[in-house]
Amino acid sequence: MNVVPKYDPLAFGEQVLKLRTYRQQILGNNLANSDTPNYKARDINFADVLKNELAGITRSGGLKLVNTNSAHLKGKVSIEDPKLLYRIPDQPAMDGNTVDGDIELSELTKNSVFTESALTMLGGTIRSRMSAITGQPS
């Protein structure tokens, strides 16, 4: 018997927005360093990182916080580099820089579109919950 994990659209939307924002920073950093000698372009595998975040796998390799008192808040350890990867260049520059401006700009644009989509989805979820709470259509 397969057990379907409990799905919370708000928690999902929150994680998606956090990771999309983080990826936007990474891609922007790549573009900003496109002329820096020996700079290596970085990125994350968004789907894998999101799956790990939703499964509760922490970014620090499984280190979990321990609640030693019932009054303690539950939480998880968070590190700013969730499996930050190096981008494999099609043609690295002579100075060792692996940033391809066209690829970075394309990924930045795609990430922006996906972020906007996630915001729209999360907004719809919030509106439907507000409608249910107030009893008035949104």
C-alpha positions as CSV (number, residue, x, y, z in Angstrom):
1,M,0.0,0.0,0.0
2,N,1.5,3.3,-1.1
3,V,1.1,6.2,1.3
4,V,0.8,9.6,-0.3
5,P,2.7,12.3,1.7
6,K,0.6,15.1,3.1
7,Y,0.6,18.0,0.7
8,D,0.5,21.6,2.0
9,P,0.2,24.1,-0.9
10,L,1.4,27.0,1.4
11,A,4.6,25.1,2.5
12,F,5.2,24.0,-1.1
13,G,4.8,27.6,-2.4
14,E,7.1,29.0,0.4
15,Q,9.9,26.5,-0.5
16,V,9.6,27.1,-4.2
17,L,9.8,30.9,-3.7
18,K,12.8,30.6,-1.4
19,L,14.7,28.4,-3.8
20,R,13.7,30.5,-6.9
21,T,15.0,33.6,-5.1
22,Y,18.2,31.8,-4.1
23,R,18.7,30.6,-7.7
24,Q,18.1,34.1,-9.0
25,Q,20.9,35.3,-6.7
26,I,23.3,32.6,-8.0
27,L,22.5,33.3,-11.6
28,G,22.9,37.1,-11.1
29,N,26.2,36.5,-9.4
30,N,27.4,34.4,-12.4
31,L,26.5,37.3,-14.7
32,A,28.2,39.8,-12.5
33,N,31.4,37.8,-12.6
34,S,31.4,37.1,-16.4
35,D,34.7,39.0,-16.8
36,T,36.4,37.7,-13.6
37,P,39.4,35.5,-14.5
38,N,39.0,31.9,-13.2
39,Y,35.5,32.4,-12.0
40,K,33.4,29.2,-12.2
41,A,29.7,29.5,-13.0
42,R,27.5,27.9,-10.3
43,D,23.9,26.7,-10.2
44,I,21.6,24.3,-8.3
45,N,19.6,21.4,-9.5
46,F,16.3,23.0,-8.6
47,A,14.2,19.8,-8.7
48,D,16.5,17.8,-6.5
49,V,17.0,20.6,-3.9
50,L,13.2,21.2,-3.8
51,K,12.5,17.5,-3.3
52,N,15.0,17.3,-0.5
53,E,13.6,20.5,1.2
54,L,10.0,19.1,1.0
55,A,11.1,15.8,2.3
56,G,12.7,17.5,5.3
57,I,16.3,16.6,4.4
58,T,18.4,19.4,5.7
59,R,21.1,21.1,3.7
60,S,23.8,20.4,6.2
61,G,24.0,16.6,5.4
62,G,21.3,15.4,7.8
63,L,22.1,17.3,11.0
64,K,18.9,17.8,12.9
65,L,18.0,19.9,15.8
66,V,17.1,18.1,19.0
67,N,14.2,19.3,21.2
68,T,15.2,18.8,24.8
69,N,12.2,20.5,26.2
70,S,8.5,20.4,25.1
71,A,8.5,24.2,25.0
72,H,11.2,24.3,22.3
73,L,10.2,25.2,18.8
74,K,10.8,22.7,16.1
75,G,13.2,23.8,13.4
76,K,15.8,22.6,11.0
77,V,19.4,23.6,10.3
78,S,19.8,25.6,7.1
79,I,23.0,26.4,5.2
80,E,23.1,28.8,2.3
81,D,24.6,26.4,-0.3
82,P,22.1,23.6,-1.1
83,K,24.2,21.4,-3.3
84,L,25.7,24.3,-5.2
85,L,27.1,22.8,-8.4
86,Y,29.5,24.0,-11.1
87,R,28.1,24.6,-14.5
88,I,29.9,22.7,-17.2
89,P,30.9,25.2,-19.9
90,D,30.5,24.6,-23.7
91,Q,33.6,26.6,-24.3
92,P,35.5,28.0,-21.3
93,A,37.3,31.3,-21.8
94,M,41.1,31.5,-22.1
95,D,41.3,33.1,-18.6
96,G,39.5,30.1,-17.0
97,N,36.1,31.8,-16.7
98,T,33.2,29.4,-17.4
99,V,30.3,32.0,-17.5
100,D,28.4,32.0,-20.8
101,G,26.4,35.2,-20.8
102,D,23.8,33.8,-23.1
103,I,23.1,30.7,-21.0
104,E,23.1,32.7,-17.8
105,L,20.7,35.3,-19.2
106,S,18.4,32.5,-20.6
107,E,18.4,30.7,-17.2
108,L,17.8,34.0,-15.4
109,T,14.8,34.7,-17.6
110,K,13.4,31.2,-17.2
111,N,13.8,31.4,-13.4
112,S,12.0,34.7,-13.4
113,V,9.0,33.3,-15.3
114,F,8.9,30.3,-13.0
115,T,9.0,32.6,-9.9
116,E,6.1,34.7,-11.3
117,S,4.2,31.5,-11.9
118,A,4.9,30.3,-8.3
119,L,3.7,33.7,-7.0
120,T,0.5,33.4,-9.0
121,M,-0.1,29.9,-7.7
122,L,0.6,30.9,-4.1
123,G,-1.7,34.0,-4.4
124,G,-4.5,31.8,-5.7
125,T,-4.1,29.4,-2.7
126,I,-4.2,32.3,-0.3
127,R,-7.3,33.8,-2.0
128,S,-9.1,30.5,-1.9
129,R,-8.4,30.1,1.8
130,M,-9.4,33.6,2.6
131,S,-12.6,33.0,0.7
132,A,-13.2,29.9,2.7
133,I,-12.6,31.7,6.0
134,T,-14.7,34.8,5.2
135,G,-17.4,32.9,3.3
136,Q,-17.2,35.5,0.5
137,P,-16.0,34.8,-3.0
138,S,-12.8,36.5,-3.8
